[in-house]
Amino acid sequence: MRGKIRTRCGWARNSLAIAYHDREWGVPVKSDRKLFEFLILEGAQAGLSWDTILAKRENYRRAFDGFDPGKIEKYGARKKKQLMQNPGIVRNRLKIEAAVVNARCFLALQEEFGSASRYFWNFVDGKPVARRRRSLAAVPARTRISDALSKDLKRRGFKFVGSTIMYAFMQAVGMVNDHTVDCFSPAFAFDVNGVRLGSKEIDVKKTFPSVHCKELEWGTDAADRRCDDARIPLGGAGGVEAKVTFYLKAGVIRGFDLRFDIKELEKVKALLKKRWGAPIAEVTETIGARSKEQKDRQVFKMRWEKGEDRAILSAQLEKKRASVEGERGNFFREVYKVK
């Protein structure tokens, strides 16, 4: 059987760009070292193509000491001269000077905020902004958030951090997700407060400190552990109160189940549309009664699909509870197949 053809964002046209798109672009980055790497690379891109920078990326890594800001901020005239003679990087004096200045400013951010990650992610309230653009033409060059980030960085002394550069940076590190709706995008995975399908058990425990993880009670090939939390704020602090169960296989999340009060249905619908984009289906179905003693039931459903991942919100309108299920593959069909 032939595998499915993957549809990608139109800008990924060569092997380097495809690998970068599939593995990194739009995936949230919280590592300070990685954030600094993209700050250097995006600044180097100014006036050039991203393909040019990707082709020189490993040269940059070697030339700039693995993007260690603590080493780069100490670069003197001799080192800068060596960099200007290095054909593996963009030999632009202003950009090289900016890398040194930015290293110094980056270290100041770490000192002030505890981590540069905390500083950058505060601009999007700690979670990615999922736009799900219909086409590349719909992707902006800058936004109100990138304007604010650029302005503050300039105030702090950073160089080559214009709003357009910073929006590209935000895309690269997953602060915004601009993968188009037809893209299979590994960066777009259904999640609960940032804990996505494909995340690990340690990610669950970091995000939900009161979670309880244990071995699954029944034998199935689909999962071997579950993690439960009886009270989480869906959407973050101040969000909708919900219960959640994550199902894992070999330490990786393959499915999750959220339950919440049906009175919060409109809030959850709005939250999921904002986070996951428009659903592929949104319907209210009438399910006929099976006997004279029963009544017809009204069931509201919203469904999303992306590649092998699926999510569905369902609410039986006569009851008090509603749920959201997310799965990779046919997880919920498989998990109840007892060995």
Secondary structure, 3 states (H helix, E strand, C coil): CCCCCCCCCCCCCCHHHHHHHHHCCCCCCCCHHHHHHHHHHHHHHCCCCHHHHHHHHHHHHHHCHHHCHHHHCCCCHHHHHHHHCCCCCCCCHHHHHHHHHHHHHHHHHHHHHCCHHHHHHHHHCCCCEECCCCCHHHCCCCCHHHHHHHHHHHHCCCCCCCHHHHHHHHHHCCCEECCCCCCCCCCCCCEECCEECCCEHHHHHHHCCCCEEEECCCCCCCCCEEEEEEEEEECCCCCEEEEEEEEEECCEEEEEEEEEEHHHHHHHHHHHHHHHCCCCEEEEEEECCCCCCCCCEEEEEEEEEECCEEEEEEEECCCCEEEEEEEECCHHHHCCCCC
